Amino acid sequence: MAELTIVVDCNDAAVADELCHALAQFSGVRAVLPGHPAAAGAAYACCWYPDPALLQRTPGLKLIMAAGAGVDHLPESLFRSDIPLCRVADGNLRHGMFEYALWGVLWFQRYFDRARAHQQRCEWKIYPQRAAADFRVGVMGLGDIGSYIAAQLAALGYQVSGWSRSQKALEGVACSAGAAELNTFLRPLDAVINVLPLTAQTRGILARPLLEQLPDGAGLINCGRGEHMIAEDILQALDSGRLAGAVLDVFPEEPLPADDRLWRHPQVVVTPHMASTAPPVVVARQLMENIVRQQSGRPLKNEVQKEAGY
């Protein structure tokens, strides 16, 4: 392979350095930051919240790799261009998301949320143990990650249902699709996990109209995107008892501002966008594989469907 120049455009300097280091392990590769003189001539880009002017600054790009499973951090101009976009699909990332989701499910199923509240009052109180088979979990979003979470939960004995834009079929999971089936999906749940992609249709979906379709006392686990949430509606649902609690890993503004009510609400668990991540070496390896595929005229792996937004 001839020498390649890859521009690494990230809004986080530490992430950019890690990606450059990972790419530099490949022979014949020069990974540079946007300010480097060679960046303007780069043919490939690896991005995480890149400069919206990326295409103007680097006009010869042939392939762009998102440094994560999602692509909502990419500017709209990249979706309007003819340059292929690819994203990361990693088994370890997917399993990490499952582990986070399972922890959230157990938080509500085993009443750990109540135990934490009782501890703060020095109150000793035990609740009846609920078996997995008696706990109904719904997964919103049945792509690569959501399907894996749903299947793993079903294998552990939970009553699992899933909801997505288009109809899916998963063993042990009751699947539904589209707006017409959303109420049927939500109505019986003890906990709902959101891992939907962020699109124009899903932005703000975790809001009052959806929350009012859940039974009283349901738990919410959001490890999708912060922009899926209308935070004020979630707080109102918590205060009214519609939601028993919320385990939240993502937020419309990150880091979550110190004066945000979510930090201090007694029924909210805040985690700092830590559910799972792809190591830089995995991102680099998948980008390099797709470069080889593109150069040899083969289909790209994990190419983004631009019209769908993911």
For each residue, the residues with C-beta under 8 A, 3 or more apart:
1: 4 27 28 291 292 295
2: 28
3: 28 29 30
4: 1 28 29 30 43 44 291
5: 30 32 38 39 41 42 43 44
6: 23 29 30 31 32 42 43 44 45 46 287
7: 31 32 33 34 36 39 42 44 45 46 58
8: 16 19 20 23 31 32 33 45 46 47
9: 16 33 34 45 46 47 48 50 51 54
10: 13 15 16 19 47 48 49 50 67
11: 48 49 50
12: 15 16 48 49
13: 10 16 17
14: 17 18
15: 10 12 18 19 48 67 280
16: 8 9 10 12 13 19 20 33 48
17: 13 14 20 21
18: 14 15 21 22 280
19: 8 10 15 16 22 23 31 46 67 280 283 284
20: 8 16 17 23 24 31 32 33
21: 17 18 24 25 31 280
22: 18 19 25 280 281 283 284
23: 6 8 19 20 26 29 31 46 284 287 288
24: 20 21 29 30 31
25: 21 22 281 284
26: 23 29 284 288
27: 1
28: 1 2 3 4
29: 3 4 6 23 24 26 288
30: 3 4 5 6 24 38
31: 6 7 8 19 20 21 23 24 46
32: 5 6 7 8 20 36 38 39 42
33: 7 8 9 16 20 36 39
34: 7 9 39 51 54 57 58
35: 39
36: 7 32 33 39
37: 40
38: 5 30 32 41 42
39: 5 7 32 33 34 35 36 42 57 58
40: 37 57 58 59
41: 5 38 58 60
42: 5 6 7 32 38 39 45 58 60 61
43: 4 5 6 60 61 62 63
44: 4 5 6 7 61 62 63 64 65 287 291
45: 6 7 8 9 42 50 54 58 61 63 64 65
46: 6 7 8 9 19 23 31 64 65 67 283 284 287
47: 8 9 10 50 54 64 65 66 67 73 74
48: 9 10 11 12 15 16 66 67 68 73
49: 10 11 12 73
50: 9 10 11 45 47 54 74 75
51: 9 34 54 57
52: 75 77
53: 56 57
54: 9 34 45 47 50 51 57 58 61 64 75 77 78
55: 58 59 61 77 78 81 83
56: 53 59
57: 34 39 40 51 53 54
58: 7 34 39 40 41 42 45 54 55 61
59: 40 55 56
60: 41 42 43
61: 42 43 44 45 54 55 58 64 83
62: 43 44 83 84 294
63: 43 44 45 83 84 86 287 290 291 294 300
64: 44 45 46 47 54 61 74 78 83 84 85 86
65: 44 45 46 47 85 86 87 88 283 286 287 290
66: 47 48 70 71 73 74 85 86 87 88 304
67: 10 15 19 46 47 48 88 278 280 283
68: 48 71 73 87 88 277 278 283
69: 87 88 89 90 93 144 145 278
70: 66 73 87 197 198 225 310
71: 66 68 74 85 87 304 309 310
72: 197 198 199 225 227 309 310
73: 47 48 49 66 68 70
74: 47 50 64 66 71 78 79 85
75: 50 52 54 78
76: 79 80
77: 52 54 55 80 81
78: 54 55 64 74 75 81 83 85
79: 74 76 85 306 309
80: 76 77
81: 55 77 78
82:
83: 55 61 62 63 64 78
84: 62 63 64 294 300 303 304
85: 64 65 66 71 74 78 79 303 304 306
86: 63 64 65 66 286 287 290 300 301 302 303 304
87: 65 66 68 69 70 71 302 304 310
88: 65 66 67 68 69 93 278 282 283 286 302
89: 69 94 144 286 301 302
90: 69 93 94 278 279 282 286
91: 94 95
92: 95 96 276 278 279 282
93: 69 88 90 96 97 145 276 277 278 282
94: 89 90 91 97 98 144 145 148 276
95: 91 92 98 99 148 276
96: 92 93 99 100 275 276 277
97: 93 94 100 101 145 148 149 195 223 275 276
98: 94 95 101 102 148 149 152 153
99: 95 96 102 103 276
100: 96 97 103 104 223 249 271 274 275 276
101: 97 98 104 105 139 149 153 193 195 221 223 275
102: 98 99 105 106 152 153 156
103: 99 100 106 107 247
104: 100 101 107 108 191 193 219 221 223 247
105: 101 102 108 109 135 137 153 158 191 193 219 221
106: 102 103 109 110 112
107: 103 104 110 112 113 219 245 247 269
108: 104 105 111 112 113 190 191 219 244 245
109: 105 106 130 132 135 190 191
110: 106 107 129 130
111: 108 114 115 127
112: 106 107 108 115 116
113: 107 108 116 117 219 244 245 267 269
114: 111 117 118 125 127
115: 111 112 118 119
116: 112 113 119 120
117: 113 114 120 121 266
118: 114 115 121 123 124 125
119: 115 116 122 123
120: 116 117
121: 117 118
122: 119
123: 118 119
124: 118
125: 114 118
126:
127: 111 114
128:
129: 110
130: 109 110 134 135
131: 134 135 157
132: 109 135 156 157 158
133: 157 158 159
134: 130 131 159
135: 105 109 130 131 132 158 159 190 191
136: 158 159 160 161 188 189 190 191
137: 105 153 158 159 160 161 189 190 191 192 193
138: 160 161 162 163 185 186 189 191 192 193
139: 101 142 146 149 150 153 160 161 162 163 173 192 193 195
140: 146 162 163 164 192 193 194 195 196 205 224
141: 145 146 163 164 194 195 196 197 224
142: 139 146 147 150 162 163 164 168 170 175
143: 146 147 164 195 197 310
144: 69 89 94 147 148
145: 69 93 94 97 141 148 149 195
146: 139 140 141 142 143 149 150 162 164 193 195 196
147: 142 143 144 150 151 162 168 170
148: 94 95 97 98 144 145 151 152
149: 97 98 101 139 145 146 152 153 193 195
150: 139 142 146 147 153 154 160 162 170 173
151: 147 148 154 155 170 171 172 173
152: 98 102 148 149 155 156
153: 98 101 102 105 137 139 149 150 156 158 160
154: 150 151 157 158 160 170 171 172 173
155: 151 152 172
156: 102 132 152 153
157: 131 132 133 154
158: 105 132 133 135 136 137 153 154
159: 133 134 135 136 137
160: 136 137 138 139 150 153 154 172 173 174
161: 136 137 138 139 173 174 175 176 185 188 189
162: 138 139 140 142 146 147 150 168 170 173 174 175 176 185
163: 138 139 140 141 142 175 176 177 181 182 185 186
164: 140 141 142 143 146 167 168 175 177
165: 177 178 201
166: 177 178
167: 164 175 176 177 178
168: 142 147 162 164 175 177
169: 175
170: 142 147 150 151 154 162 173 175
171: 151 154
172: 151 154 155 160
173: 139 150 151 154 160 161 162 170
174: 160 161 162
175: 142 161 162 163 164 167 168 169 170
176: 161 162 163 167 181 182 184 185
177: 163 164 165 166 167 168 181
178: 165 166 167 181 182
179: 182
180:
181: 163 176 177 178 184 185
182: 163 176 178 179 185 186 210 213
183: 186 187 213
184: 176 181 187
185: 138 161 162 163 176 181 182 189
186: 138 163 182 183 189 192 210 213 214
187: 183 184 213 214 215
188: 136 161 215
189: 136 137 138 161 185 186 192 214 215 218
190: 108 109 135 136 137 215 217 218 219
191: 104 105 108 109 135 136 137 138 218 219 220 221
192: 137 138 139 140 186 189 214 218 219 220 221
193: 101 104 105 137 138 139 140 146 149 221 222 223
194: 140 141 205 206 220 221 222 223 224 228
195: 97 101 139 140 141 143 145 146 149 223 224
196: 140 141 146 202 205 224 225 228
197: 70 72 141 143 202 224 225 309 310
198: 70 72 202 203 224 225 227 228 309 310
199: 72 202 203 308 309 310
200: 203 309
201: 165 205
202: 196 197 198 199 205 228
203: 198 199 200 227 228
204: 207 227 228 229 230
205: 140 194 196 201 202 210 228
206: 194 210 211 220 222 228 229 230 233 234
207: 204 210 211 229 230 233
208: 211 212 230 233 236 237
209: 212 213
210: 182 186 205 206 207 213 214
211: 206 207 208 214 220 233 234 237 242 243
212: 208 209 237 242
213: 182 183 186 187 209 210
214: 186 187 189 192 210 211 218 242 243
215: 187 188 189 190 218
216: 241 242
217: 190 241 242 243 244
218: 189 190 191 192 214 215 242 243 244
219: 104 105 107 108 113 190 191 192 243 244 245 246 247
220: 191 192 194 206 211 234 243 245 246 247 248
221: 101 104 105 191 192 193 194 246 247
222: 193 194 206 226 228 229 246 247 248 249 250
223: 97 100 101 104 193 194 195 249 250 275
224: 140 141 194 195 196 197 198 228 250
225: 70 72 196 197 198 228 250
226: 222 229 250 251 252 253 254
227: 72 198 203 204 252
228: 194 196 198 202 203 204 205 206 222 224 225 250
229: 204 206 207 222 226 233 234 248 250 251 252
230: 204 206 207 208 233 234
231: 234 235 251 252 260 261 262
232: 235 236
233: 206 207 208 211 229 230 236 237
234: 206 211 220 229 230 231 237 238 243 246
235: 231 232 238 239 261 262 265
236: 208 232 233 239 240
237: 208 211 212 233 234 240 242 243
238: 234 235 242 243 245 246 265 267 268
239: 235 236
240: 236 237
241: 216 217 244
242: 211 212 214 216 217 218 237 238
243: 211 214 217 218 219 220 234 237 238 246 267
244: 108 113 217 218 219 241 267
245: 107 108 113 219 220 238 267 268 269
246: 219 220 221 222 234 238 243 267 268 269
247: 103 104 107 219 220 221 222 268 269 271
248: 220 222 229 251 262 268 269 270 271
249: 100 222 223 271 272 273 274 275
250: 222 223 224 225 226 228 229 254 273 275
251: 226 229 231 248 254 256 260 262 273
252: 226 227 229 231
253: 226 256 257 260
254: 226 250 251 272 273
255: 272
256: 251 253 260 262 263 270 272
257: 253 260
258: 263
259:
260: 231 251 253 256 257 263
261: 231 235 264 265
262: 231 235 248 251 256 265 268 270
263: 256 258 260 268 270
264: 261
265: 235 238 261 262 268
266: 117
267: 113 238 243 244 245 246
268: 238 245 246 247 248 262 263 265
269: 107 113 245 246 247 248
270: 248 256 262 263
271: 100 247 248 249 274 275
272: 249 254 255 256
273: 249 250 251 254
274: 100 249 271 277
275: 96 97 100 101 223 249 250 271
276: 92 93 94 95 96 97 99 100
277: 68 93 96 274
278: 67 68 69 88 90 92 93 282 283
279: 90 92 282 283
280: 15 18 19 21 22 67 283 284
281: 22 25 284 285
282: 88 90 92 93 278 279 285 286
283: 19 22 46 65 67 68 88 278 279 280 286 287
284: 19 22 23 25 26 46 280 281 287 288
285: 281 282 288 289
286: 65 86 88 89 90 282 283 289 290 301 302
287: 6 23 44 46 63 65 86 283 284 290 291
288: 23 26 29 284 285 291 292
289: 285 286 292 293 301
290: 63 65 86 286 287 293 294 300 301 302
291: 1 4 44 63 287 288 294 295
292: 1 288 289 295 296
293: 289 290 296 298 299 300 301
294: 62 63 84 290 291 297 298 300
295: 1 291 292
296: 292 293
297: 294
298: 293 294
299: 293 303
300: 63 84 86 290 293 294 303
301: 86 89 286 289 290 293
302: 86 87 88 89 286 290
303: 84 85 86 299 300
304: 66 71 84 85 86 87 310
305: 308 309 310
306: 79 85 309
307:
308: 199 305
309: 71 72 79 197 198 199 200 305 306
310: 70 71 72 87 143 197 198 199 304 305
